[in-house]
Amino acid sequence: MPEITNKRPFQIYEVQGKTIQNRTYPHETDRPHRHKYYEICVFVNGAGKHEIDFNDHSIHSQSVHFLSPGQVHKISRENDYHGYLMVFSREFYSLDTKNEEFLFQLPYFNNPTLVPILNLNSVDFKDITDLIEAISKEYKQWNSFTTDILNNYLQIFLIKCKQYYLRYFADKKNTLDPDFALVQQFNALLEHKFRQVHQVQDFAEMMHLAPSILNKHVKKITGMTAGEVILERLMLQAKRYLIYTDLSNKEIAYQLNYQDPSYFSRIFKKKTGVSPSEFRSLENEKYQH
């Protein structure tokens, strides 16, 4: 996988089967991994499976999958797979500083309570691929104007995807509900603070709300209380550490601001059914071959 660099903080590639523009994918994609940048997978012909944060998703034709920095994922592609891979850094998107927080207002990024997948019909997907082709063409003829042009194309692409996401998921997730914006604010705050702050009351104070009001809004949109969402986010990060790092259970507990490692282990087992060590062992065993 090409790495994001300061020289090219935005990249786009066409993918055919097991190759990315005539290069075979490196071995690291054979097991879950993560990136420090945003990644968008556009699947023209879907074939295979995409594991995102330990949940399996079938790859469908005419779909878009969104990955945020730090998410653990693994794509298993079949030979007839065809699509595009677009990656960019937060700094690239935020060239115009007024958009710095916009990435946290998109339902499919930085939001563990919603599925980061968009399956489209033929008409809507054509709009997406038309944009992808324009972006790819501009990328291939890189010049002094390209960065600004790509930045604006990316903005249009993300807003278009947001439009479709809200339309497609409106009935399922109440994403057109006025409370959705408040829950997005909570999710954005949670992404910034979950390692340090675990209490609903603290998040409610930062949002100038009563804890009961915050819980009411969050449960209406997500089906979970604010406390449950916070705990889910902590356990997700714990899983990421276990699969991606060599940190001990004690070190992971401290990373997540649990002062008592044994309490962290009990909470993890209660939520997942296995201890942190057992989870790491099972995941490693799954991808050993």
C-alpha positions as CSV (number, residue, x, y, z in Angstrom):
1,M,0.0,0.0,0.0
2,P,1.5,3.4,-1.0
3,E,2.0,5.6,2.1
4,I,0.7,9.1,2.3
5,T,3.6,11.6,2.0
6,N,3.9,15.3,2.4
7,K,4.5,15.5,-1.3
8,R,1.4,13.6,-2.2
9,P,-1.1,13.9,0.7
10,F,-3.8,12.8,-1.7
11,Q,-3.6,9.7,-3.9
12,I,-6.0,7.7,-6.1
13,Y,-5.5,4.3,-7.7
14,E,-7.4,1.9,-9.9
15,V,-7.6,-1.6,-8.6
16,Q,-8.1,-4.8,-10.7
17,G,-8.3,-8.1,-9.0
18,K,-5.3,-8.5,-6.8
19,T,-3.3,-5.7,-8.3
20,I,-3.2,-1.9,-7.8
21,Q,-2.1,-0.2,-11.0
22,N,0.1,-3.2,-12.1
23,R,1.5,-3.7,-8.6
24,T,0.7,-6.6,-6.3
25,Y,-0.6,-5.7,-2.9
26,P,2.0,-6.2,-0.2
27,H,1.7,-9.0,2.3
28,E,0.5,-6.8,5.1
29,T,-3.0,-6.7,3.6
30,D,-3.3,-10.4,4.3
31,R,-4.2,-9.6,7.9
32,P,-6.0,-6.7,9.6
33,H,-4.0,-3.4,9.6
34,R,-4.7,0.3,10.0
35,H,-3.6,3.6,8.5
36,K,-3.1,7.2,9.7
37,Y,-5.1,8.6,6.9
38,Y,-8.6,8.5,5.4
39,E,-9.3,5.8,2.9
40,I,-12.3,5.5,0.4
41,C,-12.8,2.2,-1.5
42,V,-15.1,2.5,-4.5
43,F,-16.2,-1.0,-5.7
44,V,-17.3,-1.1,-9.3
45,N,-17.5,-4.9,-9.4
46,G,-17.9,-6.2,-6.0
47,A,-16.2,-9.5,-5.1
48,G,-14.9,-10.5,-1.7
49,K,-15.2,-9.5,1.9
50,H,-14.2,-6.4,3.9
51,E,-13.5,-6.7,7.6
52,I,-13.9,-3.4,9.4
53,D,-13.2,-3.1,13.1
54,F,-13.8,-6.9,13.5
55,N,-17.1,-7.0,11.6
56,D,-17.4,-8.7,8.3
57,H,-19.1,-7.0,5.3
58,S,-19.7,-8.5,1.9
59,I,-18.4,-6.4,-1.0
60,H,-21.2,-5.5,-3.3
61,S,-20.9,-3.9,-6.8
62,Q,-21.7,-0.2,-6.9
63,S,-20.7,0.5,-3.3
64,V,-18.4,2.8,-1.4
65,H,-16.6,1.9,1.9
66,F,-15.2,4.6,4.1
67,L,-12.3,4.2,6.5
68,S,-11.2,6.6,9.2
69,P,-7.6,6.9,10.6
70,G,-7.0,4.2,13.1
71,Q,-9.7,1.8,12.0
72,V,-8.6,-1.8,11.7
73,H,-9.5,-3.4,8.4
74,K,-8.7,-6.1,5.9
75,I,-10.0,-6.5,2.3
76,S,-10.2,-10.0,0.8
77,R,-10.5,-9.4,-3.0
78,E,-11.4,-12.0,-5.6
79,N,-9.9,-12.0,-9.1
80,D,-12.8,-10.3,-10.8
81,Y,-12.7,-7.4,-8.4
82,H,-12.6,-3.9,-10.0
83,G,-12.6,-0.6,-8.2
84,Y,-10.8,2.5,-7.0
85,L,-8.8,3.4,-3.9
86,M,-8.7,7.0,-2.8
87,V,-6.6,8.1,0.3
88,F,-5.9,11.5,1.8
89,S,-4.7,13.0,5.0
90,R,-6.7,15.2,7.3
91,E,-4.2,18.0,6.6
92,F,-4.9,17.8,2.9
93,Y,-8.6,18.1,3.4
94,S,-8.1,21.0,5.8
95,L,-6.1,23.2,3.4
96,D,-9.0,25.5,3.8
97,T,-9.1,25.8,7.6
98,K,-12.8,26.5,7.8
99,N,-13.4,22.9,6.8
100,E,-11.1,21.5,9.5
101,E,-14.0,19.9,11.5
102,F,-16.2,19.0,8.6
103,L,-14.7,15.4,8.5
104,F,-16.3,14.9,11.9
105,Q,-19.7,16.0,10.6
106,L,-19.8,13.3,8.0
107,P,-21.9,10.3,9.1
108,Y,-19.6,7.7,7.5
109,F,-16.3,9.0,9.0
110,N,-15.1,9.0,12.7
111,N,-18.4,7.4,13.7
112,P,-18.4,3.9,15.3
113,T,-22.2,3.9,15.8
114,L,-23.0,3.9,12.0
115,V,-21.9,1.5,9.3
116,P,-19.3,3.1,7.0
117,I,-20.7,1.5,3.9
118,L,-22.9,2.9,1.1
119,N,-24.5,0.6,-1.4
120,L,-25.9,2.6,-4.3
121,N,-28.2,2.2,-7.3
122,S,-26.9,2.5,-10.8
123,V,-28.0,6.1,-11.3
124,D,-26.4,7.4,-8.1
125,F,-23.3,5.3,-8.5
126,K,-22.7,6.8,-12.0
127,D,-22.6,10.2,-10.3
128,I,-19.9,8.8,-8.0
129,T,-17.8,7.2,-10.8
130,D,-18.1,10.3,-12.9
131,L,-16.4,12.2,-10.0
132,I,-13.9,9.5,-9.5
133,E,-12.9,9.6,-13.2
134,A,-12.5,13.4,-13.1
135,I,-10.4,13.1,-9.9
136,S,-8.3,10.4,-11.5
137,K,-7.7,12.4,-14.6
138,E,-6.6,15.4,-12.7
139,Y,-4.3,13.3,-10.4
140,K,-2.5,11.8,-13.4
141,Q,-1.6,15.3,-14.8
142,W,-0.3,16.7,-11.6
143,N,0.8,20.4,-11.8
144,S,0.8,23.5,-9.7
145,F,-3.0,23.8,-9.7
146,T,-3.7,20.1,-8.9
147,T,-3.7,20.3,-5.1
148,D,-6.4,23.0,-5.1
149,I,-8.5,21.3,-7.8
150,L,-8.3,17.9,-6.0
151,N,-9.2,19.5,-2.7
152,N,-12.4,20.9,-4.2
153,Y,-13.2,17.7,-6.1
154,L,-12.8,15.8,-2.8
155,Q,-15.2,18.2,-1.0
156,I,-17.8,17.7,-3.7
157,F,-17.3,13.9,-3.6
158,L,-17.7,13.8,0.2
159,I,-20.8,16.0,0.3
160,K,-22.4,13.9,-2.5
161,C,-21.7,10.8,-0.5
162,K,-23.2,12.4,2.6
163,Q,-26.4,13.3,0.6
164,Y,-26.7,9.7,-0.5
165,Y,-25.9,8.3,2.9
166,L,-28.6,10.4,4.6
167,R,-31.1,9.5,2.0
168,Y,-30.4,5.7,2.0
169,F,-30.2,5.4,5.8
170,A,-32.9,7.9,6.7
171,D,-35.5,5.2,7.5
172,K,-33.0,2.9,9.3
173,K,-31.0,5.3,11.4
174,N,-33.1,8.4,11.6
175,T,-30.3,10.4,10.0
176,L,-32.7,13.1,8.9
177,D,-33.9,13.6,12.5
178,P,-32.9,17.1,13.9
179,D,-31.3,15.3,16.8
180,F,-28.9,13.6,14.5
181,A,-26.7,16.7,14.4
182,L,-26.4,16.7,18.2
183,V,-25.4,13.1,18.2
184,Q,-22.8,13.8,15.6
185,Q,-21.5,16.5,17.8
186,F,-21.3,13.9,20.7
187,N,-19.5,11.4,18.4
188,A,-17.0,14.0,17.3
189,L,-16.3,15.0,20.9
190,L,-16.1,11.3,21.9
191,E,-13.4,10.7,19.2
192,H,-11.3,13.5,20.6
193,K,-11.8,12.7,24.3
194,F,-12.6,9.0,24.9
195,R,-9.2,8.1,26.1
196,Q,-9.3,10.6,28.9
197,V,-13.1,11.0,29.6
198,H,-15.4,8.1,30.4
199,Q,-18.3,9.6,32.1
200,V,-21.6,10.8,30.5
201,Q,-21.8,13.7,32.8
202,D,-18.5,15.1,31.7
203,F,-19.5,14.9,28.0
204,A,-22.9,16.4,28.8
205,E,-21.1,19.4,30.6
206,M,-18.9,19.9,27.6
207,M,-22.0,20.1,25.4
208,H,-23.9,22.3,27.9
209,L,-26.6,19.6,28.4
210,A,-28.0,17.6,31.3
211,P,-26.8,14.0,31.2
212,S,-30.4,12.8,31.0
213,I,-31.0,14.9,27.9
214,L,-27.8,13.7,26.2
215,N,-28.8,10.1,26.9
216,K,-32.3,10.7,25.5
217,H,-31.0,12.1,22.2
218,V,-28.2,9.5,21.8
219,K,-30.6,6.6,22.5
220,K,-33.2,8.0,20.1
221,I,-30.6,8.0,17.2
222,T,-28.3,5.0,18.0
223,G,-30.5,2.7,20.2
224,M,-27.8,2.9,22.9
225,T,-27.4,5.2,25.9
226,A,-24.5,7.7,25.8
227,G,-22.7,5.5,28.4
228,E,-23.1,2.4,26.2
229,V,-21.7,4.3,23.2
230,I,-18.7,5.5,25.3
231,L,-18.0,1.9,26.5
232,E,-18.4,0.5,22.9
233,R,-15.8,3.1,21.7
234,L,-13.4,2.1,24.5
235,M,-13.7,-1.6,23.8
236,L,-13.2,-1.0,20.1
237,Q,-10.0,0.8,20.8
238,A,-8.9,-1.9,23.1
239,K,-9.5,-4.5,20.3
240,R,-7.4,-2.3,17.9
241,Y,-4.5,-2.2,20.4
242,L,-4.7,-5.9,20.9
243,I,-4.6,-6.8,17.2
244,Y,-2.3,-4.1,16.0
245,T,0.2,-3.5,18.8
246,D,2.3,-5.5,21.3
247,L,1.1,-3.6,24.3
248,S,0.3,-5.7,27.3
249,N,-3.2,-5.7,28.9
250,K,-1.9,-3.5,31.6
251,E,-0.4,-1.0,29.1
252,I,-3.7,-1.0,27.1
253,A,-5.6,-0.3,30.3
254,Y,-3.4,2.7,31.1
255,Q,-3.7,4.0,27.5
256,L,-7.5,4.0,27.9
257,N,-7.2,5.7,31.4
258,Y,-8.3,2.7,33.4
259,Q,-6.2,2.9,36.6
260,D,-7.1,-0.7,37.6
261,P,-6.0,-3.1,34.8
262,S,-8.0,-6.0,36.4
263,Y,-11.2,-3.9,36.2
264,F,-10.4,-3.2,32.5
265,S,-10.0,-6.9,31.9
266,R,-13.3,-7.7,33.6
267,I,-15.2,-5.1,31.5
268,F,-13.6,-6.3,28.3
269,K,-14.6,-9.9,29.0
270,K,-18.1,-8.9,30.0
271,K,-18.5,-7.1,26.7
272,T,-16.8,-9.6,24.4
273,G,-17.1,-12.9,26.2
274,V,-13.3,-13.4,26.3
275,S,-10.4,-11.9,28.1
276,P,-8.1,-9.4,26.3
277,S,-5.4,-12.1,26.1
278,E,-7.8,-14.7,24.7
279,F,-9.1,-12.1,22.1
280,R,-5.5,-11.4,20.9
281,S,-4.8,-15.1,20.7
282,L,-8.0,-15.9,18.8
283,E,-7.4,-13.1,16.3
284,N,-3.8,-14.0,15.7
285,E,-4.8,-17.7,15.2
286,K,-7.5,-16.6,12.7
287,Y,-4.9,-15.0,10.4
288,Q,-2.0,-17.3,11.1
289,H,-2.3,-18.9,7.7
